[in-house]
Amino acid sequence: MTAASKPSRWICLILTVLTTLALVGCSDEPEYLMLEEKLVIAADTGEPAALVWLAQDKGFFADFGLDVEVTPHSAGKLAVDALLDNRAQIATSSEFVVVKRSFDNPQLRILGHIASAENTHFTARKSAGITGPTDVKGKRLGVTVGSTGEYFLGRFLEAQGLSIEDVEIVNLAPPKIVEQMLAAEIDASITWHPNVYRIEQGLGDDALSFPAQQDQPFYFVLTTTADYLKSHEQHLDRYFRALLKAQEWIVQNPAELKAYITQKMDLDPAYADLSVEMFHWRVDFSQALLVAMDAEKRWAMEIGVVASENPPDFTDQIAPDAVEKVVGRVSVIH
């Protein structure tokens, strides 16, 4: 090495260090101090809540100074139960869960949605004498009452010229629906994937399955209470920034996503391929969500599963400010 080249190398090294320090100093990502208060999120154990589980497992919540505990629940209805029982501050669920619970709990506040999909199916056993949807009349049908399955069951039966009164409803948590279908303790079910996949795989040629959502996606929403929102609104943007980071991770790591949900959610690898095609994971708050909720509210009132007095006005129960601040724009009118 010549005497002239040695200073040149040091100059290049110094310039590289200074450039790196300048980039770090100009970073748009501020350093977040850890908040002292723990945030408990009641989350569904399935793919709709993938952004929440990823934000926890990849450390994205911690990156934004959040001490988060995510508690697992086999259905969104159970997650909202935890919220209303003060066992959590935020819950994940389908929008219909919030629609139904809002009649008795006007303090619920919807923060936004993190996924949408059409993955709910009517599944039946041919050996129970069911060769088509109309054959379900008089049969024992498993569904998770209070979940999105209840709403899509009603709509599915209406499309067949039937009503909920025409079947024997068996209220079951999703894992129990799978268990009782395979044990021939119920004749048919309305539930969502991966439960549908497990039923179809378990029954084999005895399985009969039809899509039940009739081209209406469900939205997986984040819900809190008015009191928590009022006292913690300034912290919610951190929460959504962590979820947005999880969303970006999904976009950038499709192969790793399949491996993650397969292991995290105990899925068949073959089903994981189907899952990533079914779900649209995105932090948002769309007007289509409110349209769907109003339609579900009218249906619930018409068939009498909720009291018709003092129905909720969902425009009073939305809180899209944190999502709007993070993603820049939302389509919901507020």
Steps between C-alpha positions, in 0.01 A plus 500: 500500500640843408525789741243689296240218510497465880359854569248445221370186670465681831322788333252257341445327832440829680258615229309168528466534877390863473246412232357218714476727803330764289244248372429376852468855624258586220288185542126558498461229766517663843623309801203395713540477876337193652162577655458374855143377458447156348255465210307171488362404160245218480567341161350227290742212451435480125642673195273809515703622799835429333607867513456504878692177556777607262535839671543317830731220387721718278542764770320777311289601801818532707659706222233762563533495876203275573494232769242265346352169610294318236253249641370221270130434434349244264236747372462876475187481714712368787757776447228766527371325813847551649488869408159549661613306809797741539750223427630687195512854363471413130330204332505352151185358340281504194283808467179302569618422853517873567167562327319254725675600823449874435127472570582440868844663508492846340841572653673287234718696258632369166856608425538352151540169321808289433373225267216399273409168342229268370578176683171392664340179372196283552633147555291185541527124527353312206448205733252716692276499193615839373570517126430871459448811716121463523539154656622669820139559607439328834869414544740582785719789386805627688582871503671744735207720605596866518775459242501586131394139446157577645443780249619302200293201615187714493580640157593155364175344620296789358659435160371140523147611595557396862538679833687442824183346644527222240818355656605390847771745600787361708710784642867394495845657506681445167725213619191321634327539164785308338501239775124438487485494119766230490329307782162518318345680797375781275384471140619828353679821594572857409854597588813643345840378392715329620213322676335436162823353364534271803140380463544433127827313557354299787177401325656435160236387249226542762548880499271741318606864497369829356621861540266683738590868470330571166779731382487710819840515670529521875723764657726420793479800728679639802271611780551678830277688745416869515673537836826343382493703180453825692793437735741336252425657163850650479653150519291332232705634211794296636281190495401554138856583394603159633217333307598690185855369544354147520304569182819608323672183625225289341543674165878460507511140630231285331690173542583573863133590558387150400756344732400734781124438490557125451696479824326771702147389425567127470389483137545235237771631261269430206231715660746785559526543121122537486497737797733760354279512191179546703605777736568864428701642791490879510476770765204714391158642583270480198148624441416148382540386862224734618276395211543135599433576867178686423377209286582255780324719755181504291514122454548439874204723583275349232543142620489595866844390620539846658254745650382762251477779757779757492712342225861622486611773263839378388610845385513580873710192574785541255838644594710507181736783598795277596480296179462814292805655667713195423385401148429855385146456369190291572181476296256486792292814532547659842 
